[in-house]
Each structure stands twice: as C-alpha cells, then as structure tokens.
C-alpha cells in the first residue's frame, strides 16, 4: 500500500532496492541516496505492518531494503505527507519554523524519522528524540534546530492522524495465506509462510542465501555488487516472528527485528541498555534481526559478547531435526560457523537471570552513536562470599570471532575477588588474545583497553566498596 493505493508490480530482480524503485520508477525523488549502506539516513522511509491487528510504524533505510520484502506492508515516503489542500504536515512545518533545513539533501530522511516518531511516541523525551535521529546525518545544521523541530511538532500545530482503521483493513486484505515464490530468469526469491516450509526449502536449496533484515546482505549488493541467484526471506514466517518469555528464558525468533528483541531483553538485563541504544541506528534496528547479527558472526558485532556473557544458546534446525548449541561454540573461525548444509538458526534463547548476577557491558568506539566498536566487552560474575564462583568474560574486536576469555575465567575461579586476583587476570587477558590493528584501533590499544575494562568491572563489583556504575560513553583514541 502506498498513499492508500494498492501497488502491484512485476519484480524482475529480487535484489533491486526500494530506493531504486522509488526514484527510477515512481519518480519519488525526495528519498536520496547518500551512502547506499544504511548509514546516512537520506533515504529513510516509513513502513507500517500489522502486529496482532495493530499497526507498527518503522523508519527503515530504503537503500538496502530489497523491494520484494515490502510485500504486504504499507509504505510512506516524504511525498506521502502532502495534504490535499497543500498544507504541510506538522513535522514539515516545524522543520520550516525552526530552521531545521539548510542544503536540504538530508531533510527528507530527517522528516521521515520524525514522522515515525510522531506516530509512535506522543511524548518523547530528549533521549527518545536523539535516538530517533541517530540514523540521520546532517553536515549543515548542527542538529539543534532539528531537535527543536521535534520538540515543537507536537505542541505548536494541530494533531494530524492517519486513517489507521482503513489502513489495518487494507493490510488485512493483503495478508497471504501461503508463501511467495518468484522464479525469474536469473534469480529466485522465496518467502515461505511457515517454518516447516522454510526448513524443507532450505534443505533442498542449501546454496540459497537466507535473508532476514538485509542490513548486511543489502550491502553485498549495493557495495560489493554481488549477484545473489537465490534468496530465502524469513519475514513471512509467523513462527520466527515470535518472542516467547517463559521459565526457560527469552526465546527470540529468527525474524524478530533488533528493536523488538532489545525491548524484550532489556527489562531482564538492564545492564545491556546502553549498548542496545548505541547498536547502529533506529532504522537499522528496525530492519536487522538479532538472529541475523548472530548468524553473521562478525568479530566486531556487539550482540554476541552480551549474549555469550549470559549463557545464551542457539536453537538450530535442519529439516525436521533440531539441536541446541552454546553461542560460543557456534563460531569456528573468521566467517566460519558450525552450521551444517541446510541448517539455520531458528531462534536464540537467553536463559533466566541467575541469582546474584553481577553484569556489565562496555562498548568502546570513536563516536557515541552509530559506530562500530573497537572493543565490546560483556562480563558476568557470581560470588560465593568474596570468592568467584562463576565468571564469563566475552569479547568482541579481540579475535577473528566473538570469543570468551576461557583461560582468564579459569584462572579467576575460586579466587578471592580482590586487587591481587584482578591484576593477575589483567595480565592473563593480555596473553590470551592477539588482536589486529585496523582503522578502528591498534592491537596495543585493544589489549590495554580490554584489560582496563576488566579492572573497571572489578571496581564496580568488589565486595563492600563497589563504585557506582556510570553510563559508558568512551571515545577510543587509537595508538
């Protein structure tokens, strides 16, 4: 659905992006291409989809969103905000009145991020506003006028509501009872509608590329110009879009976006909240999935250390067979994992919080928002009196894979949690890893910073004299 109209089109290339379709076919050129990798936000649009017969509005990056993944959804572009009498939407008028636009290239993307915030959150805090704008870059305004526009778009203008009743009815009418399959000349696109169908399809086509949010796979097409002859999209599998909270823990299905996964996990593990908010941007979190981030296995991915620290495990499926694998056992080497041909991650399970668990998660990066970590460390500790009864130290950026510091953990077990033990552990940690130097940090910086994070964790958790944990806002200075 686009502006109340049902759009039917013939797809010839399933990896064609939504942005290409908007600009080249529909001539909706308000959405811009700045980076083609989901970083700058100039292409931001808003989708709406049904969530238990209610609407969810999500700002997403059109530049890496493959066109067939919009099947069954409603779409809003900056052109959609135009009213019949020519008046501006409150979001637009507030930007004008508060001088939020200069060169104008980024402005449509900002408008759409603000549009999503306007309809999702009627009373945002300053932190909510900053988070909503984290995926939009501007080189002109310095952001203050845009933040002012966000604050005043609710109060200075008459409220504008969407016809949600009609939109829900339209989306209900678009619902498919079965999957979607496109057999094209040089490519195939499959969007199965059930888990069993997906498992059988992938067993038959293990060479196909599984597609969830596309925040990684999209870049393979836009940046690496790779051809993907067969895609299997997970977004229509209802069983994979569930989050189940039970005595077993929090189970997050493979098609659950990062936004929803983080919202479910944070109440149980609030220590992860800072990292969750600094994980990419809102449009990326709205599209990308937690399981997709885990399956990608990047050595600098932030979710894996956090999940490893709390003993999360993957539930795998191959055909009608299931097995479970601890997250740290999933990764074998750089971009190599323990999945068999035709096997995929069905869900991630985060166990219930252990009693008396001391937990921290630290992210070091050059920028606060939307930056890849130089180092990410998650540490979980349980004490028996003053002795270490359990400790898990999980690190990103220190090896070819996300990895636990098993030797350092073993050396700390049974020891008093004191200055002597932690100083020895800091030395052990430096010997256990041999990180690389790259554009984000040198090997020496990574080693020293990780040891210092372990010491910080000790200072925040030492018995009887723990320092109050401060919000982590560390800007790495590479050596």
C-alpha positions as CSV (number, residue, x, y, z in Angstrom):
1,X,0.0,0.0,0.0
2,X,1.3,3.5,-0.9
3,X,-0.8,6.5,-0.1
4,X,-3.9,4.4,0.2
5,X,-3.3,2.7,-3.2
6,X,-2.7,-0.9,-3.6
7,X,0.5,-1.3,-5.7
8,X,1.1,-4.4,-7.8
9,X,4.3,-4.8,-9.7
10,X,6.3,-7.4,-11.5
11,X,9.7,-7.9,-9.9
12,X,12.5,-8.8,-12.4
13,X,15.4,-8.6,-9.9
14,X,14.7,-9.6,-6.2
15,X,17.7,-7.6,-5.1
16,X,16.5,-4.4,-6.6
17,X,16.3,-1.9,-3.7
18,X,13.2,0.0,-2.7
19,X,15.1,3.3,-3.2
20,X,15.8,2.4,-6.9
21,X,12.1,1.6,-7.4
22,X,11.0,4.9,-5.8
23,X,13.4,7.1,-7.7
24,X,13.5,5.4,-11.1
25,X,10.0,4.0,-11.5
26,X,7.8,6.2,-9.4
27,X,9.9,9.3,-9.7
28,X,9.6,9.9,-5.9
29,X,13.0,11.6,-5.8
30,X,12.5,13.1,-2.3
31,X,14.3,10.0,-0.9
32,X,18.0,10.4,-1.6
33,X,21.0,8.1,-2.0
34,X,23.8,9.3,0.1
35,X,25.8,6.2,1.2
36,X,23.9,3.1,-0.1
37,X,24.7,1.3,3.1
38,X,22.2,2.4,5.6
39,X,24.4,4.9,7.4
40,X,23.4,8.4,6.4
41,X,19.6,8.3,6.5
42,X,19.0,10.4,3.4
43,X,16.8,7.5,2.0
44,X,14.7,7.0,5.1
45,X,11.1,5.9,4.6
46,X,8.5,4.5,6.9
47,X,6.7,1.2,6.7
48,X,3.6,0.1,8.5
49,X,2.7,-3.5,9.2
50,X,0.3,-5.4,11.3
51,X,1.3,-6.6,14.7
52,X,-1.6,-8.6,16.1
53,X,-4.0,-6.4,14.1
54,X,-2.4,-3.2,15.4
55,X,-0.1,-1.0,13.3
56,X,3.7,-0.7,13.8
57,X,5.4,2.2,12.1
58,X,9.1,1.7,11.4
59,X,11.6,4.0,9.9
60,X,13.9,2.0,7.6
61,X,16.6,2.6,5.0
62,X,15.3,2.3,1.5
63,X,18.8,2.0,0.0
64,X,19.3,-1.6,1.4
65,X,15.7,-2.8,1.5
66,X,15.0,-5.3,-1.2
67,X,11.8,-4.5,-3.0
68,X,10.0,-7.9,-2.5
69,X,10.3,-7.6,1.2
70,X,7.7,-4.8,1.1
71,X,5.1,-7.3,0.1
72,X,2.0,-6.9,2.4
73,X,3.2,-3.7,4.0
74,X,2.2,-0.1,3.8
75,X,4.8,2.5,2.7
76,X,5.2,6.2,3.5
77,X,7.6,8.4,1.7
78,X,8.2,12.1,2.2
79,X,5.8,12.7,-0.7
80,X,3.1,10.9,1.3
81,X,2.9,13.8,3.8
82,X,1.4,16.1,1.3
83,X,-2.1,17.1,2.2
84,X,-5.0,17.6,-0.3
85,X,-5.1,21.3,0.4
86,X,-1.3,21.7,0.1
87,X,-0.6,22.4,3.8
88,X,2.4,20.9,5.4
89,X,2.4,18.1,7.9
90,X,3.2,19.3,11.4
91,X,6.6,17.5,11.1
92,X,7.4,19.5,8.0
93,X,6.0,22.8,9.3
94,X,8.0,22.5,12.5
95,X,11.2,22.0,10.5
96,X,10.5,25.1,8.5
97,X,9.6,27.2,11.5
98,X,12.7,26.1,13.4
99,X,15.1,26.4,10.5
100,X,16.0,22.7,10.5
101,X,17.0,22.6,6.9
102,X,19.9,24.2,5.1
103,X,21.2,22.5,1.9
104,X,18.1,20.2,2.1
105,X,19.7,16.9,0.9
106,X,19.3,15.1,4.2
107,X,16.0,16.8,5.1
108,X,13.5,14.3,3.6
109,X,15.2,11.5,5.6
110,X,15.0,13.5,8.8
111,X,11.4,14.3,8.1
112,X,10.5,10.6,7.8
113,X,12.4,9.7,11.0
114,X,10.4,12.4,12.7
115,X,7.2,11.2,11.1
116,X,7.8,7.7,12.6
117,X,8.5,9.3,16.0
118,X,5.4,11.5,15.7
119,X,3.1,8.5,15.2
120,X,4.8,6.1,17.6
121,X,5.6,8.3,20.6
122,X,3.2,11.1,21.6
123,X,5.5,12.4,24.3
124,X,9.2,11.7,23.6
125,X,12.0,12.6,25.9
126,X,15.2,14.3,24.6
127,X,16.8,10.8,24.7
128,X,14.0,9.5,22.6
129,X,14.4,12.3,20.1
130,X,18.2,11.7,19.9
131,X,17.7,8.0,19.4
132,X,15.1,8.5,16.7
133,X,17.5,10.8,14.8
134,X,20.6,8.7,15.3
135,X,20.4,7.2,11.8
136,X,20.3,10.6,10.1
137,X,23.4,12.6,9.3
138,X,23.5,16.4,8.6
139,X,26.6,18.4,7.8
140,X,24.8,21.8,8.0
141,X,22.6,22.5,10.9
142,X,24.4,21.1,13.9
143,X,21.2,19.2,14.9
144,X,19.9,21.7,17.5
145,X,17.3,23.2,15.1
146,X,16.2,19.7,14.1
147,X,15.8,18.7,17.8
148,X,13.8,21.9,18.4
149,X,11.6,21.0,15.5
150,X,11.0,17.5,17.1
151,X,10.1,19.1,20.4
152,X,7.6,21.5,18.9
153,X,5.9,19.3,16.2
154,X,3.6,18.0,18.9
155,X,2.6,21.3,20.6
156,X,2.6,24.1,18.1
157,X,0.3,22.6,15.5
158,X,-3.0,20.7,15.2
159,X,-2.6,17.0,15.5
160,X,-2.7,15.0,12.2
161,X,-3.9,11.4,12.5
162,X,-3.7,8.7,9.9
163,X,-6.7,6.6,8.9
164,X,-5.5,3.6,10.8
165,X,-8.8,1.8,10.7
166,X,-8.8,1.8,6.9
167,X,-5.1,1.0,6.7
168,X,-5.5,-2.0,9.0
169,X,-8.3,-3.3,6.9
170,X,-6.2,-2.8,3.7
171,X,-3.3,-4.7,5.2
172,X,-5.5,-7.5,6.5
173,X,-6.8,-7.9,2.9
174,X,-3.2,-8.1,1.7
175,X,-2.3,-10.9,4.0
176,X,-1.1,-14.0,2.3
177,X,-2.3,-17.4,3.4
178,X,0.8,-19.1,1.9
179,X,4.3,-18.2,0.9
180,X,5.5,-16.1,-2.1
181,X,7.8,-17.6,-4.7
182,X,9.3,-15.8,-7.7
183,X,11.1,-17.9,-10.3
184,X,12.8,-15.4,-12.5
185,X,15.2,-15.8,-15.4
186,X,18.4,-15.4,-13.4
187,X,17.3,-15.3,-9.8
188,X,14.8,-16.9,-7.4
189,X,13.1,-15.4,-4.4
190,X,11.2,-17.4,-1.9
191,X,9.3,-16.1,1.1
192,X,7.8,-19.2,2.8
193,X,4.9,-18.7,5.0
194,X,5.5,-21.5,7.6
195,X,8.5,-22.8,9.4
196,X,8.2,-26.3,8.1
197,X,8.1,-25.0,4.5
198,X,11.2,-22.9,5.2
199,X,13.1,-25.9,6.6
200,X,12.2,-28.1,3.7
201,X,13.1,-25.4,1.2
202,X,16.5,-24.7,2.7
203,X,17.2,-28.4,2.9
204,X,16.6,-28.6,-0.8
205,X,18.5,-25.4,-1.6
206,X,21.3,-25.1,0.9
207,X,23.1,-22.8,-1.6
208,X,20.5,-20.1,-1.2
209,X,21.1,-17.0,0.8
210,X,18.9,-16.6,3.8
211,X,17.6,-13.0,4.1
212,X,16.2,-11.5,7.3
213,X,16.6,-7.7,7.6
214,X,19.0,-7.2,4.8
215,X,21.2,-4.8,6.8
216,X,24.3,-6.9,5.9
217,X,23.1,-8.7,2.7
218,X,21.9,-5.4,1.3
219,X,25.5,-4.1,1.3
220,X,26.7,-7.2,-0.6
221,X,24.6,-5.9,-3.5
222,X,25.0,-2.2,-3.2
223,X,28.7,-2.1,-2.3
224,X,30.2,-5.3,-3.4
225,X,27.9,-5.7,-6.5
226,X,27.4,-9.4,-5.7
227,X,24.8,-11.4,-7.5
228,X,22.5,-13.5,-5.3
229,X,20.8,-16.0,-7.6
230,X,18.6,-17.5,-4.8
231,X,17.1,-15.8,-1.8
232,X,15.0,-17.2,1.0
233,X,13.3,-14.5,3.0
234,X,12.3,-15.1,6.6
235,X,10.0,-12.2,7.2
236,X,6.7,-14.0,6.3
237,X,7.3,-17.0,8.7
238,X,5.0,-16.3,11.6
239,X,6.7,-18.8,13.9
240,X,10.0,-16.9,13.5
241,X,8.5,-13.5,14.4
242,X,7.6,-14.5,18.0
243,X,9.3,-13.6,21.3
244,X,8.4,-16.2,24.0
245,X,9.2,-15.4,27.6
246,X,8.9,-18.5,29.9
247,X,10.6,-20.3,32.7
248,X,13.1,-21.4,30.0
249,X,14.1,-17.8,29.3
250,X,13.6,-15.4,26.5
251,X,13.4,-17.0,23.1
252,X,13.8,-14.7,20.1
253,X,12.8,-15.9,16.7
254,X,15.0,-15.5,13.6
255,X,12.7,-12.9,12.1
256,X,12.4,-10.7,15.1
257,X,14.0,-7.3,14.5
258,X,16.6,-5.9,16.8
259,X,14.2,-3.2,18.1
260,X,11.7,-5.7,19.4
261,X,14.4,-8.2,20.6
262,X,16.2,-5.5,22.7
263,X,12.9,-4.3,24.1
264,X,12.2,-7.8,25.3
265,X,15.7,-8.5,26.8
266,X,16.4,-5.1,28.5
267,X,13.9,-5.5,31.4
268,X,15.6,-8.7,32.4
269,X,19.2,-7.5,31.7
270,X,19.1,-3.7,32.1
271,X,22.9,-3.6,32.0
272,X,22.7,-4.1,28.3
273,X,20.6,-1.0,27.8
274,X,23.4,1.4,26.9
275,X,24.8,-1.0,24.3
276,X,21.4,-1.6,22.8
277,X,20.8,2.1,22.3
278,X,24.2,2.5,20.7
279,X,23.8,-0.5,18.5
280,X,23.6,1.0,15.0
281,X,20.6,3.3,14.4
282,X,16.8,3.1,14.8
283,X,16.3,2.3,11.0
284,X,18.9,-0.4,11.1
285,X,17.5,-1.9,14.3
286,X,14.0,-1.7,12.8
287,X,15.1,-3.9,9.8
288,X,18.0,-6.0,11.1
289,X,17.4,-9.0,13.3
290,X,19.1,-10.3,16.4
291,X,19.5,-13.8,14.9
292,X,20.8,-12.3,11.7
293,X,23.5,-10.4,13.7
294,X,24.4,-13.7,15.5
295,X,24.5,-15.7,12.3
296,X,26.7,-13.1,10.6
297,X,29.3,-13.8,13.3
298,X,31.3,-10.6,12.8
299,X,34.2,-10.3,15.2
300,X,33.1,-6.8,16.0
301,X,29.4,-7.5,16.3
302,X,28.1,-6.2,19.7
303,X,25.2,-8.6,20.4
304,X,27.4,-11.8,20.6
305,X,29.6,-10.8,23.6
306,X,26.5,-9.7,25.5
307,X,24.6,-12.9,24.7
308,X,27.6,-15.1,25.5
309,X,28.1,-13.5,28.9
310,X,24.6,-14.6,30.0
311,X,25.0,-18.1,28.5
312,X,22.7,-17.7,25.5
313,X,22.4,-20.5,23.1
314,X,21.2,-21.0,19.5
315,X,18.3,-23.3,18.6
316,X,19.2,-24.8,15.2
317,X,17.0,-26.5,12.7
318,X,17.8,-28.7,9.7
319,X,14.7,-30.2,8.0
320,X,12.6,-31.6,10.9
321,X,15.7,-32.0,13.2
322,X,16.6,-29.6,16.0
323,X,19.6,-29.2,18.1
324,X,21.0,-26.6,20.6
325,X,24.4,-25.0,20.6
326,X,26.0,-22.7,23.1
327,X,26.7,-19.4,21.3
328,X,30.5,-19.5,21.8
329,X,30.5,-22.9,20.1
330,X,28.8,-21.6,17.0
331,X,31.9,-19.8,15.7
332,X,34.9,-21.7,14.4
333,X,36.9,-19.1,12.6
334,X,36.5,-15.8,10.7
335,X,33.2,-16.0,8.9
336,X,33.0,-19.8,9.6
337,X,30.5,-21.4,11.8
338,X,29.3,-24.8,12.9
339,X,26.1,-24.9,10.9
340,X,25.6,-27.9,8.6
341,X,24.4,-27.6,5.0
342,X,20.7,-26.7,5.0
343,X,20.8,-25.8,8.7
344,X,19.7,-22.4,10.1
345,X,19.3,-20.7,13.4
346,X,15.6,-20.9,14.3
347,X,15.9,-18.8,17.5
348,X,18.2,-17.5,20.2
349,X,17.4,-18.4,23.8
350,X,18.6,-16.2,26.7
351,X,18.3,-18.1,30.0
352,X,16.6,-16.6,33.0
353,X,18.7,-14.2,35.0
354,X,20.9,-16.1,37.5
355,X,20.6,-15.2,41.2
356,X,23.0,-12.5,42.5
357,X,24.4,-12.0,39.0
358,X,26.8,-9.0,38.6
359,X,26.8,-7.9,34.9
360,X,28.2,-5.1,32.8
361,X,28.6,-4.4,29.1
362,X,31.1,-1.9,27.7
363,X,31.4,-0.5,24.2
364,X,34.4,1.5,23.1
365,X,34.1,3.4,19.9
366,X,35.2,6.7,18.3
367,X,31.6,8.1,18.2
368,X,28.8,7.6,20.6
369,X,26.1,7.0,18.1
370,X,26.1,4.6,15.1
371,X,29.7,3.5,15.3
372,X,31.3,0.1,15.2
373,X,33.1,-0.9,18.3
374,X,36.8,-1.0,18.6
375,X,36.2,-3.3,21.6
376,X,33.0,-4.7,23.1
377,X,33.2,-6.5,26.5
378,X,30.5,-8.2,28.5
379,X,31.3,-9.6,31.9
380,X,29.1,-11.7,34.2
381,X,30.1,-12.6,37.7
382,X,28.7,-14.5,40.7
383,X,30.4,-14.6,44.1
384,X,30.2,-17.0,46.9
385,X,31.1,-14.7,49.8
386,X,34.1,-13.0,48.4
387,X,35.2,-15.9,46.1
388,X,34.5,-16.2,42.4
389,X,32.0,-19.0,41.9
390,X,31.3,-18.2,38.2
391,X,32.6,-15.7,35.7
392,X,32.1,-15.2,32.0
393,X,34.2,-12.7,30.0
394,X,33.1,-12.3,26.4
395,X,34.8,-10.0,24.0
396,X,34.3,-8.6,20.5
397,X,37.1,-7.0,18.5
398,X,39.9,-9.1,20.1
399,X,40.0,-12.1,17.8
400,X,38.7,-13.3,14.4
401,X,35.4,-14.3,16.1
402,X,33.5,-13.1,19.1
403,X,35.1,-15.1,21.9
404,X,35.2,-15.8,25.6
405,X,38.4,-15.4,27.6
406,X,38.3,-19.0,28.9
407,X,41.8,-19.1,30.3
408,X,41.3,-15.9,32.2
409,X,38.0,-17.1,33.5
410,X,39.5,-20.4,34.7
411,X,42.3,-18.6,36.5
412,X,39.8,-16.5,38.4
413,X,37.5,-19.3,39.5
414,X,37.7,-20.0,43.3
415,X,39.9,-16.9,43.9
416,X,39.1,-14.1,46.2
417,X,37.6,-11.2,44.1
418,X,40.3,-8.8,45.2
419,X,43.0,-6.5,43.8
420,X,45.7,-9.2,43.6
421,X,43.4,-11.6,41.6
422,X,42.3,-8.9,39.2
423,X,45.8,-7.7,38.5
424,X,46.9,-11.2,37.6
425,X,43.8,-11.7,35.5
426,X,44.6,-8.5,33.5
427,X,48.0,-9.9,32.7
428,X,46.4,-13.2,31.7
429,X,43.9,-11.5,29.5
430,X,46.7,-9.7,27.6
431,X,48.4,-13.0,26.9
432,X,45.2,-14.9,25.8
433,X,44.4,-12.6,22.9
434,X,46.4,-11.2,19.9
435,X,44.1,-8.7,18.3
436,X,44.7,-7.0,15.0
437,X,45.4,-3.4,14.3
438,X,42.9,-1.7,11.9
439,X,41.3,1.7,11.2
440,X,39.3,1.5,14.5
441,X,42.1,0.7,16.9
442,X,45.6,-0.6,17.2
443,X,46.4,-4.0,18.7
444,X,48.1,-2.4,21.7
445,X,45.1,-0.1,22.3
446,X,42.7,-3.0,22.2
447,X,44.7,-5.2,24.6
448,X,45.2,-2.4,27.1
449,X,41.6,-1.1,26.9
450,X,40.2,-4.6,27.4
451,X,42.4,-5.2,30.5
452,X,41.3,-1.8,31.9
453,X,37.6,-2.7,31.3
454,X,38.1,-5.8,33.3
455,X,39.6,-3.7,36.1
456,X,36.7,-1.2,35.8
457,X,34.3,-4.2,36.2
458,X,36.2,-5.2,39.4
459,X,35.9,-1.6,40.8
460,X,32.2,-1.6,40.1
461,X,31.6,-5.0,41.7
462,X,34.2,-5.5,44.5
463,X,32.5,-6.6,47.8
464,X,31.7,-3.8,50.2
465,X,33.3,-1.0,48.2
466,X,31.9,-1.1,44.7
467,X,31.9,2.1,42.7
468,X,28.6,3.2,41.2
469,X,28.5,2.1,37.6
470,X,28.5,5.1,35.3
471,X,26.9,5.3,31.8
472,X,29.5,4.2,29.3
473,X,30.4,6.9,26.9
474,X,34.0,6.2,25.9
475,X,35.6,7.6,22.8
476,X,38.6,5.5,21.7
477,X,41.9,7.2,21.0
478,X,43.8,4.8,18.8
479,X,47.5,4.4,19.2
